[in-house]
Amino acid sequence: MLGNYEIDTKLLGYWILGLTMVLTVLGLYLADFSPSQVFEDEPALEVTVEDDVLEPNELTTLTVTENGEPVQGAEIRADSLNIGETKRNGKLSFRALENDFTLNATYNGESATEEITVLTEEQEEQEEDELDDSEQQEEEQEEQEEEASEEDVEDEGFTGFELEEEPYTGETNRLTLYKEDERTEGETVQLNGDTIGETSQAGSITFTVPDTEQFTLQASEIEQTFDTQLQEPIGEIKPDIQLGGTQQKAETLTLDGSDTTSENRIESFTWTMSFEDYEETINGQTAEYTIQNEGEYTVELEVEDINGFTETETTTFEAEPEYEGPDIYLNEPWDGSQLGPGHLFEFSVTNARNTQQAQIIINEETVASTNLGDGTNIIEEDGEGGLFAEFPVEGTQDYTVKIEDLEQNWESEPMTVEIERPWNQYGTFSATEPEDGATVETEEQENEEGETVHIVEFEFTFDLETDVELQINGQEQEEDGEQENEVEEFSYSSTITEDTETYTAQIETEPGEYSWNSQIQPVNTDETPETTDQKQLTIQQ
């Protein structure tokens, strides 16, 4: 007895025994407890290869999955060598190294590895022998299984879908639906859950094999899954790069990959424009790119087909400086020229574009419009064709000449020509020797024929700076108002081509009394010559 309470020892013993049994069972349970029995495993990254035993440099394909789903963008390394990233289907094609190596796939902080064995020639021969034996055993086993299966089918009759050809992605195929060996008409068929029609009287439907690794056909209670056959694309994708447009800074370059060929449908075209450390990516079979710099650009085109296989093509081009208009030169007239009315201005144009319409402006007045040509010098050697402008000359002044492009909104640097004196303004011209009424003696000289002749010198002054024609005319005077039967005359003509203030002319004549004058005229003009007054001259021998 404890205080006012009485303890039943028998009941207490039963209670202690029961508690001991409960604790024993709980201990046995906890000994077998694992956290994986309560919490599901986190999704694991996995990398697999079609064949983990390869020959040196052999082409194969790897697949990266996470929780069974393909992973795009996983970084793949073969030992320390970065070989690329997986495509949208989780695949990446690569070539084996020379020796055994480890594949490492990294994605979102997770990684997975796969050991790859690279066979030597000796190992390869041994492997082939073992493979031949294994294949033979497999073939024998398959034959036995097929025979057994055929016996089962003969007993039950075939029910399911039969394809006319191997199902290649993107190609047309024909299915036939059988129920117990009988073709079934009027059955609704679904492809990956989408209805594609009803079977014909022959139990058939034509359909296009989807771009998936597998597809499922359904009809009534029949459901059958087929593996698609991927076209072998390696070496069959041939990217082709065509560049169009003007390859100059600030101009638009056209990128054209439409001549690319592939045995399979092409999934994407990716252009990469590279300039020094700068890089830009553009998508599309054709695209446009605005050139930002001058210098060498690298253009890379990557083409990917529906199976995730890719090929690339690379080319380069030199971007010229930004176009600032053609180079224009004023050939004639030159600075300080003397011009006549309606003088022709002549230009040379280089670096022009053949669509550019331009106008020639002289002293802010448009005097001609023209097409600037195809980028070559458009002044021909014979002077025909080319770029010319005709305008009136009005006295001594400066003329500012420029050319404006009507399409590109540029103008050439102004060219200035200072007109010293037009041709129709003669300046000062006079006959200074001999003076009016003078008497001069001739000088005997021998001419080209060896004859002795009498020479008189005449002297003139003028300040023209252009080619002129000088003429001196004289006639013997009449005696007592009657003209003699034979009248001595002298005439002289010479083109002066040098700039000079004084000019001497030597004239062959006979002694006598003469009246004479002279005239001067600029060459190649129709202007009226300037004539001096009549003068008297006595010539003595």
VOGU-3710 file (C-alpha; in Angstrom, 3 decimals, decimal comma):
1> mlgnyeidtk> 0,000/0,000/0,000  1,360/3,467/-1,010  -0,316/6,351/0,744  -4,008/5,941/0,171  -3,372/3,892/-3,048  -2,991/0,167/-3,421  -0,792/-1,195/-6,315  -1,872/-4,283/-8,196  1,486/-5,935/-8,919  0,063/-8,475/-11,296
11> llgywilglt> -1,492/-5,846/-13,543  1,702/-3,821/-13,538  3,678/-6,825/-14,747  1,355/-7,296/-17,721  1,742/-3,628/-18,650  5,542/-3,800/-18,582  5,561/-6,960/-20,737  3,346/-5,339/-23,387  5,516/-2,217/-23,564  8,612/-4,375/-24,035
21> mvltvlglyl> 7,056/-6,208/-27,013  6,054/-2,898/-28,699  9,578/-1,501/-28,346  11,076/-4,713/-29,759  8,908/-4,586/-32,920  9,649/-0,856/-33,397  13,391/-1,534/-33,166  13,202/-4,233/-35,827  11,327/-1,838/-38,165  13,781/1,009/-37,688
31> adfspsqvfe> 16,697/-1,332/-38,423  15,326/-1,888/-41,954  14,280/1,766/-42,525  15,769/3,667/-45,491  14,977/7,270/-46,483  14,480/6,085/-50,041  11,404/4,145/-48,759  9,801/7,433/-47,785  11,154/10,005/-50,254  11,419/9,336/-53,943
41> depalevtve> 14,847/9,714/-55,521  15,607/13,109/-57,024  15,621/13,118/-60,886  19,027/11,949/-62,040  20,952/13,073/-65,166  21,957/10,207/-67,418  24,158/10,017/-70,508  24,019/7,015/-72,821  25,836/6,167/-76,045  24,666/4,029/-78,925
51> ddvlepnelt> 27,785/1,946/-78,503  30,239/2,338/-75,621  32,919/0,367/-77,482  34,226/2,344/-80,457  37,011/2,475/-82,979  39,351/5,494/-83,039  37,616/8,484/-84,730  34,388/6,487/-85,180  31,199/8,582/-85,449  28,464/7,847/-82,923
61> tltvtengep> 25,622/9,578/-81,073  25,025/10,158/-77,367  21,748/10,942/-75,589  21,319/12,926/-72,351  18,114/12,486/-70,313  16,818/13,703/-66,977  14,164/11,568/-65,357  13,717/9,872/-68,709  13,162/13,114/-70,679  15,646/14,371/-73,332
71> vqgaeirads> 17,779/17,332/-72,245  18,666/20,175/-74,614  21,763/22,285/-73,943  23,740/19,816/-71,820  27,473/20,531/-72,112  29,442/17,454/-73,219  33,149/16,820/-72,670  35,291/13,885/-73,790  37,874/13,900/-71,017  38,890/17,605/-71,020
81> lnigetkrng> 37,801/18,273/-74,647  34,553/20,224/-75,084  32,664/18,531/-77,962  29,447/20,599/-77,905  25,905/20,733/-76,498  22,930/18,407/-76,959  20,121/19,328/-79,371  16,397/19,525/-78,661  16,104/15,719/-78,795  18,905/15,379/-76,227
91> klsfralend> 21,301/13,992/-78,823  24,769/14,972/-80,022  26,885/13,302/-82,704  30,645/13,099/-82,100  33,751/11,181/-83,062  35,686/8,910/-80,684  39,139/9,846/-79,393  42,194/7,729/-80,118  42,174/6,012/-76,678  39,682/5,135/-73,926
101> ftlnatynge> 37,948/8,227/-72,565  35,186/9,400/-70,235  32,113/11,277/-71,434  30,885/13,894/-68,948  27,479/15,594/-69,338  26,739/18,715/-67,262  23,324/20,407/-66,995  21,857/22,725/-64,300  24,559/21,795/-61,797  24,117/18,047/-62,298
111> sateeitvlt> 26,531/15,751/-64,091  26,617/12,239/-65,478  29,458/10,157/-66,909  29,886/7,249/-69,280  33,085/5,316/-69,833  33,937/4,694/-73,502  36,287/1,962/-74,633  38,301/2,558/-77,795  39,472/-0,675/-79,408  42,920/-1,249/-80,823
121> eeqeeqeede> 43,136/-3,169/-84,085  43,921/-6,395/-82,199  41,044/-5,889/-79,780  38,781/-5,018/-82,683  39,533/-8,292/-84,471  38,895/-10,235/-81,272  35,673/-8,291/-80,709  34,530/-9,015/-84,261  35,118/-12,745/-83,779  33,158/-12,729/-80,535
131> lddseqqeee> 30,474/-10,600/-82,161  30,140/-13,024/-85,059  29,647/-15,924/-82,634  27,156/-13,886/-80,594  25,235/-12,783/-83,680  25,026/-16,338/-84,913  23,601/-17,454/-81,581  21,138/-14,551/-81,592  20,025/-15,335/-85,137  19,402/-18,966/-84,210
141> qeeqeeease> 17,445/-17,860/-81,132  15,406/-15,366/-83,191  14,588/-18,015/-85,765  13,338/-20,310/-83,017  11,242/-17,486/-81,510  9,818/-16,560/-84,925  8,870/-20,142/-85,620  7,136/-20,351/-82,254  5,412/-17,020/-82,857  4,208/-18,084/-86,304
151> edvedegftg> 2,740/-21,224/-84,791  0,877/-19,063/-82,249  -0,385/-16,728/-84,993  -1,553/-19,668/-87,079  -3,547/-20,839/-84,119  -5,029/-17,431/-83,105  -4,891/-15,369/-86,375  -3,044/-12,001/-86,640  -4,666/-8,914/-85,134  -2,914/-5,542/-85,433
161> feleeepytg> -1,352/-3,053/-87,847  0,977/-3,961/-90,671  3,094/-1,300/-92,438  3,868/-1,447/-96,135  7,444/-0,130/-95,693  9,942/0,650/-92,964  8,694/3,869/-91,264  11,186/6,624/-92,156  10,497/10,017/-90,571  8,750/12,476/-92,847
171> etnrltlyke> 7,957/9,868/-95,533  4,600/8,517/-96,735  3,648/4,986/-95,652  0,587/2,725/-95,807  -0,901/0,755/-92,896  -3,259/-2,208/-93,061  -5,454/-3,224/-90,117  -6,034/-6,952/-89,489  -8,381/-8,701/-87,095  -7,726/-12,431/-86,864
181> dertegetvq> -6,002/-12,401/-90,237  -8,869/-10,493/-91,879  -8,459/-6,968/-93,359  -10,815/-4,646/-91,529  -12,805/-1,969/-93,375  -14,295/1,233/-91,895  -12,216/1,324/-88,723  -11,252/4,773/-87,400  -7,478/4,967/-86,939  -5,577/7,389/-84,721
191> lngdtigets> -1,901/8,345/-85,004  -0,440/9,542/-81,682  -3,988/10,352/-80,545  -5,012/12,275/-83,711  -7,554/10,751/-86,113  -6,119/10,160/-89,585  -9,209/8,549/-91,198  -11,006/5,259/-91,719  -9,607/2,108/-93,283  -10,538/1,440/-96,903
201> qagsitftvp> -12,164/-1,691/-98,290  -8,667/-3,186/-98,297  -8,283/-2,211/-94,643  -5,607/0,415/-95,476  -4,834/4,106/-94,846  -1,961/6,209/-96,214  -0,233/8,472/-93,674  2,974/10,469/-93,104  5,421/9,118/-90,543  5,854/11,786/-87,805
211> dteqftlqas> 9,180/13,359/-86,831  9,389/11,414/-83,572  11,450/8,473/-82,428  8,286/6,399/-81,989  4,615/6,636/-82,960  1,461/4,801/-81,857  -1,433/3,568/-84,013  -4,834/2,926/-82,429  -8,118/1,425/-83,672  -10,927/0,033/-81,465
221> eieqtfdtql> -9,080/-1,866/-78,730  -5,948/-2,320/-80,846  -2,907/-0,215/-79,988  0,526/-0,731/-81,515  3,773/1,290/-81,207  6,411/1,473/-83,947  9,970/2,738/-83,890  10,730/5,276/-86,629  13,750/4,795/-88,826  15,998/7,871/-88,992
231> qepigeikpd> 17,637/8,658/-92,300  21,427/8,446/-92,058  22,392/12,115/-92,513  26,096/12,148/-91,707  27,972/13,750/-94,578  24,753/14,425/-96,446  24,088/17,960/-95,177  25,858/20,435/-97,456  25,471/24,050/-96,292  25,831/26,683/-99,006
241> iqlggtqqka> 26,508/30,366/-98,255  25,632/33,124/-100,721  26,329/36,752/-99,791  24,483/39,567/-101,546  24,245/43,320/-101,298  27,008/45,886/-100,850  29,825/44,783/-98,555  30,420/48,198/-97,008  29,976/49,640/-93,537  26,386/50,782/-92,845
251> etltldgsdt> 25,094/48,743/-95,809  22,750/45,726/-95,656  24,278/42,311/-96,366  22,003/39,496/-97,596  22,647/36,017/-96,154  21,240/33,234/-98,343  21,419/29,513/-97,488  18,702/28,358/-99,913  21,147/26,291/-101,995  21,901/24,051/-98,989
261> tsenriesft> 21,153/20,366/-99,641  20,253/17,547/-97,224  18,775/14,058/-97,463  16,495/14,863/-94,525  14,243/17,819/-93,869  16,219/20,753/-92,486  15,103/21,928/-89,078  17,045/25,180/-88,699  19,562/27,607/-90,223  21,768/29,533/-87,772
271> wtmsfedyee> 24,055/32,340/-88,986  26,911/33,628/-86,839  28,493/36,967/-87,818  31,914/37,506/-86,218  34,116/40,607/-86,232  37,142/40,555/-83,908  35,614/39,980/-80,426  32,067/40,789/-81,576  29,597/37,999/-82,456  25,924/38,031/-83,448
281> tingqtaeyt> 23,563/35,128/-84,230  20,719/35,303/-86,777  18,208/32,553/-87,617  16,554/31,737/-90,925  17,277/30,256/-94,337  17,725/33,819/-95,597  18,484/36,811/-93,417  19,790/40,373/-93,529  22,617/41,903/-91,542  23,646/45,567/-91,306
291> iqnegeytve> 27,434/45,828/-91,412  28,664/47,724/-88,353  32,409/47,920/-88,966  34,970/47,995/-91,743  37,406/45,106/-91,942  37,267/41,306/-92,152  34,073/39,504/-91,120  33,626/35,746/-90,640  30,262/34,264/-91,642  29,326/30,812/-90,301
301> levedingft> 26,192/28,889/-91,295  25,108/25,916/-89,146  22,394/23,687/-90,624  20,512/21,169/-88,448  18,204/18,438/-89,761  15,189/16,855/-88,068  17,377/14,207/-86,417  19,577/16,736/-84,651  22,601/16,267/-86,925  24,435/19,448/-87,947
311> etetttfeae> 26,984/20,642/-90,471  28,639/24,056/-90,741  30,127/26,158/-93,521  32,328/29,233/-93,039  33,393/32,079/-95,304  34,893/35,555/-94,894  34,505/38,925/-96,575  36,179/42,331/-96,304  33,811/45,169/-95,375  34,806/48,386/-97,132
321> peyegpdiyl> 34,585/51,839/-95,483  31,195/53,519/-95,395  30,152/54,922/-98,779  30,414/58,692/-98,887  29,691/59,269/-102,545  31,773/59,029/-105,709  35,089/60,733/-106,307  34,622/63,586/-108,776  37,390/65,522/-110,524  37,189/68,608/-112,717
331> nepwdgsqlg> 39,368/67,864/-115,748  38,756/71,103/-117,663  38,931/74,024/-117,336  41,770/74,386/-114,875  42,173/77,197/-112,402  43,207/80,462/-114,087  41,849/79,476/-117,503  40,548/81,832/-120,164  37,175/80,701/-121,458  34,878/81,535/-124,309
341> pghlfefsvt> 31,077/81,677/-124,274  29,354/78,327/-123,682  32,543/76,625/-122,558  32,322/72,882/-121,866  33,203/71,736/-118,336  34,498/68,142/-118,244  34,519/65,813/-115,189  35,897/62,429/-114,217  33,803/60,258/-111,875  35,023/57,161/-110,012
351> narntqqaqi> 33,503/55,012/-107,237  29,979/55,779/-108,459  26,923/53,547/-108,315  25,041/52,777/-111,472  21,654/53,863/-110,126  22,719/57,284/-108,956  21,102/60,217/-110,729  23,029/63,430/-110,151  22,858/67,082/-111,102  25,767/69,376/-111,970
361> iineetvast> 25,557/72,767/-110,284  27,632/75,797/-111,331  27,300/78,924/-109,205  24,196/77,435/-107,517  22,476/76,892/-110,874  21,696/73,365/-112,109  23,121/73,108/-115,611  22,877/69,353/-116,301  21,525/66,032/-114,953  23,190/62,703/-115,548
371> nlgdgtniie> 23,641/59,087/-114,469  26,999/58,701/-112,747  27,809/55,353/-114,324  28,822/51,945/-113,040  31,674/52,880/-110,725  34,414/53,282/-113,341  35,970/56,411/-114,818  33,295/57,555/-117,250  35,482/60,002/-119,197  36,606/58,067/-122,247
381> edgegglfae> 40,102/58,434/-123,685  38,813/59,822/-126,983  36,770/62,442/-125,155  33,430/61,072/-126,329  30,696/60,333/-123,843  31,521/61,053/-120,235  30,139/63,763/-117,993  29,963/67,342/-119,316  28,226/70,612/-118,532  27,899/73,642/-120,835
391> fpvegtqdyt> 27,226/77,120/-119,464  27,760/80,793/-120,471  30,834/82,679/-119,310  30,162/86,249/-118,209  33,302/88,226/-117,653  36,113/87,668/-115,220  34,844/85,823/-112,120  35,071/82,649/-110,039  32,897/79,635/-110,831  32,026/77,117/-108,089
401> vkiedleqnw> 31,204/73,666/-109,431  29,705/70,730/-107,500  27,647/67,604/-108,130  24,697/66,494/-105,974  23,220/63,000/-105,896  19,434/62,995/-106,066  19,074/59,566/-104,408  21,748/59,327/-101,699  21,618/62,935/-100,450  25,320/63,669/-100,733
411> esepmtveie> 27,235/66,336/-102,621  30,804/66,540/-103,852  33,334/68,954/-102,440  32,944/72,292/-104,297  35,574/72,902/-107,008  36,461/76,528/-107,791  37,715/77,815/-111,145  38,951/81,404/-111,496  38,271/82,752/-115,000  40,986/85,277/-115,789
421> rpwnqygtfs> 39,501/86,611/-119,033  37,005/85,221/-121,515  38,213/84,731/-125,082  36,045/87,496/-126,500  37,890/90,104/-124,455  41,233/90,717/-126,228  42,930/93,082/-123,844  45,713/95,378/-125,252  47,070/94,719/-128,767  49,289/97,091/-130,833
431> atepedgatv> 51,895/97,125/-133,624  54,934/98,954/-132,207  57,590/98,592/-134,942  57,988/99,982/-137,530  56,260/103,243/-136,684  53,839/104,972/-139,035  55,785/106,677/-141,860  59,071/104,995/-140,969  61,778/104,075/-143,457  63,523/100,763/-142,876
441> eteeqeneeg> 66,219/98,800/-144,646  65,888/95,143/-145,487  68,210/92,476/-144,246  69,510/89,981/-146,738  69,021/86,316/-145,758  69,149/83,000/-147,551  65,904/81,072/-147,755  65,408/77,291/-147,733  65,931/77,133/-151,478  69,280/78,873/-151,155
451> etvhivefef> 68,052/82,110/-152,675  68,867/85,555/-151,289  65,783/87,313/-149,966  65,074/90,643/-148,280  63,606/90,532/-144,748  61,795/93,250/-142,733  60,985/92,815/-139,039  57,658/93,792/-137,444  57,103/93,943/-133,671  53,853/93,698/-131,663
461> tfdletdvel> 52,798/93,871/-128,043  49,715/92,221/-126,439  48,712/90,708/-123,103  46,587/87,725/-124,181  47,401/84,403/-122,518  45,923/82,040/-125,049  46,736/80,789/-128,555  46,228/83,525/-131,167  46,533/83,903/-134,931  48,562/86,979/-136,059
471> qingqeqeed> 48,196/88,291/-139,625  50,202/91,140/-141,287  49,048/92,473/-144,662  50,751/95,086/-146,867  50,282/96,526/-150,357  52,536/98,838/-152,423  51,073/102,324/-152,802  49,783/103,739/-156,118  51,895/106,300/-158,016  50,211/109,414/-159,417
481> geqeneveef> 46,830/107,896/-158,693  47,250/105,102/-161,193  47,609/101,450/-160,318  50,597/99,745/-161,850  50,127/96,485/-163,643  52,035/94,558/-160,998  51,547/95,547/-157,381  53,915/94,239/-154,726  52,087/92,737/-151,755  53,204/90,970/-148,671
491> sysstitedt> 51,181/88,809/-146,276  52,171/86,927/-143,161  50,290/84,573/-140,839  51,505/82,803/-137,681  49,959/81,055/-134,668  51,420/82,271/-131,400  51,309/79,520/-128,753  53,499/80,956/-126,020  52,482/83,475/-123,375  54,494/86,629/-124,188
501> etytaqiete> 54,129/90,401/-124,229  56,268/91,072/-127,310  56,303/89,175/-130,590  58,574/89,708/-133,618  57,573/88,682/-137,134  60,018/88,495/-140,075  58,481/89,171/-143,502  60,006/88,644/-146,926  59,378/91,680/-149,221  60,871/93,944/-151,882
511> pgeyswnsqi> 61,875/97,620/-151,592  59,058/100,125/-152,094  56,501/102,284/-150,333  53,749/100,297/-148,614  50,623/100,730/-146,545  50,064/97,917/-144,011  48,031/96,782/-141,009  47,714/93,697/-138,730  44,988/91,714/-137,020  44,854/89,164/-134,204
521> qpvntdetpe> 42,228/86,534/-133,358  41,975/83,788/-130,661  42,353/80,312/-132,139  39,241/78,166/-132,768  36,677/80,954/-132,413  34,473/82,732/-134,906  34,870/86,137/-133,282  35,668/89,136/-135,501  39,453/89,727/-135,449  40,873/92,903/-133,895
531> ttdqkqltiq> 42,637/95,026/-136,578  45,223/97,830/-136,211  45,047/101,110/-138,148  46,675/101,499/-141,552  50,331/102,590/-141,428  52,780/103,856/-144,038  56,151/102,204/-144,555  59,098/102,821/-146,890  61,385/99,861/-147,461  64,884/100,316/-148,778
541> q> 67,365/97,748/-149,847
//
